[in-house]
Amino acid sequence: MPAIETTTAGVGALYKIVGVPVLAGAAASAVTFMFMWPRTRREAFIRFTCSIATSALLGPLLVAALHSWWPTLFDSARFMSAANGADPGLGMLAVATPIMVLAGVPAWWILGGIVLWLERRRGKDIGELAQDAAQIVKDVRGGL
């Protein structure tokens, strides 16, 4: 029977590694839908996919940054979860999941901004795009 227990543990670990960021991305996508409903199914699919990808890629990095900045938050979450008779890992998820959702929320607007910026510069070569980007950075720094 050890093979079945190992397989079950592996599936559980895979769910935590893949499932949580995907669910967080789906929640982030739902939040963006509350602010602006997609016009087409294609747009909805792209927004959904973009939010999931951003949540899965940037979410864990933000959680690691938060953990290095505020480790006692995670210790407290583990303690509270164990004190209530739950798995201490559930406390970690209670802190990490909102951070992953927040990582996926601005993805659509950032992607939309990049696409709009590139659309306005249609027909330019890479050097001209780099000059435009450098000018924007210079303007932003001058405004600060």
For each residue, the residues with C-beta under 8 A, 3 or more apart:
1: 4 5
2: 5 6
3: 6 7
4: 1 7 8
5: 1 2 8 9
6: 2 3 9 10
7: 3 4 10 11
8: 4 5 11 12
9: 5 6 12 13
10: 6 7 13 14
11: 7 8 14 15
12: 8 9 15 16
13: 9 10 16 17
14: 10 11 17 18 19
15: 11 12 18 19 20
16: 12 13 19 20 89 93
17: 13 14 20 21
18: 14 15 21 22 56
19: 14 15 16 22 23
20: 15 16 17 23 24 93 96 97 100
21: 17 18 24 25 52 55 56 59 60 100
22: 18 19 25 26 52 55 56
23: 19 20 26 27 97
24: 20 21 27 28 55 56 59 97 100 101 103 104
25: 21 22 28 29 48 51 52 53 54 55 56 59 100 101 104
26: 22 23 29 30 48 51 52
27: 23 24 30 31 101 104
28: 24 25 31 32 51 52 54 55 100 101 102 103 104 105 107
29: 25 26 32 33 47 48 51 52 104 108
30: 26 27 33 34
31: 27 28 34 35 101 105
32: 28 29 35 36 47 51 105 108 109
33: 29 30 36 37 38 44 47
34: 30 31
35: 31 32
36: 32 33
37: 33
38: 33 41 43 44 47
39: 43
40: 43 44
41: 38 44 45
42: 45 46
43: 38 39 40 46 47
44: 33 38 40 41 47 48
45: 41 42 48 49
46: 42 43 49 50
47: 29 32 33 38 43 44 50 51 108
48: 25 26 29 44 45 51 52
49: 45 46 52 53
50: 46 47 53 54 107 108 111
51: 25 26 28 29 32 47 48 54 55 104 105 107 108
52: 21 22 25 26 28 29 48 49 55 56 104
53: 25 49 50 56 57 107
54: 25 28 50 51 57 58 59 103 104 106 107
55: 21 22 24 25 28 51 52 58 59 100 101 103 104 107
56: 18 21 22 24 25 52 53 59 60 100
57: 53 54 60 61
58: 54 55 61 62 103 104
59: 21 24 25 54 55 56 62 63 96 99 100 101 103 104
60: 21 56 57 63 64 100
61: 57 58 64 65
62: 58 59 65 66 99 100 102 103
63: 59 60 66 67 95 96 99 100
64: 60 61 67 68
65: 61 62 68 69
66: 62 63 69 70 73 95 99
67: 63 64 70 71 73 74
68: 64 65 71
69: 65 66
70: 66 67 73 74
71: 67 68 74 75
72: 75 76
73: 66 67 70 76 77 95
74: 67 70 71 77 78 91 92 95
75: 71 72 78 79
76: 72 73 79 80 91
77: 73 74 80 81 91 92 94 95
78: 74 75 81 82 88 89 91 92
79: 75 76 82 83 88 91
80: 76 77 83 84 91
81: 77 78 84 86 87 88 89 90 91 92 94
82: 78 79 85 86 87 88 91
83: 79 80
84: 80 81
85: 82
86: 81 82 90 91
87: 81 82 90
88: 78 79 81 82 91 92
89: 16 78 81 92 93
90: 81 86 87 93 94
91: 74 76 77 78 79 80 81 82 86 88 94 95
92: 74 77 78 81 88 89 95 96
93: 16 20 89 90 96 97
94: 77 81 90 91 97
95: 63 66 73 74 77 91 92 98 99
96: 20 59 63 92 93 99 100
97: 20 23 24 93 94 100 101
98: 95 101 102
99: 59 62 63 66 95 96 102 103
100: 20 21 24 25 28 55 56 59 60 62 63 96 97 103 104
101: 24 25 27 28 31 55 59 97 98 104 105
102: 28 62 98 99 105
103: 24 28 54 55 58 59 62 99 100 107
104: 24 25 27 28 29 51 52 54 55 58 59 100 101 107
105: 28 31 32 51 101 102
106: 54 109 110
107: 28 50 51 53 54 55 103 104 110 111
108: 29 32 47 50 51 111 112
109: 32 106 112 113
110: 106 107 113 114
111: 50 107 108 114 115
112: 108 109 115 116
113: 109 110 116 117
114: 110 111 117 118
115: 111 112 118 119
116: 112 113 119 120
117: 113 114 120 121
118: 114 115 121 122 129
119: 115 116 122
120: 116 117
121: 117 118 124 128 129 132
122: 118 119
123:
124: 121 128 129 132
125: 128 129
126: 129 130
127: 130 131
128: 121 124 125 131 132
129: 118 121 124 125 126 132 133
130: 126 127 133 134
131: 127 128 134 135
132: 121 124 128 129 135 136
133: 129 130 136 137
134: 130 131 137 138
135: 131 132 138 139
136: 132 133 139 140
137: 133 134 140 141
138: 134 135 141 142
139: 135 136 142 143
140: 136 137 143 144
141: 137 138 144
142: 138 139
143: 139 140
144: 140 141
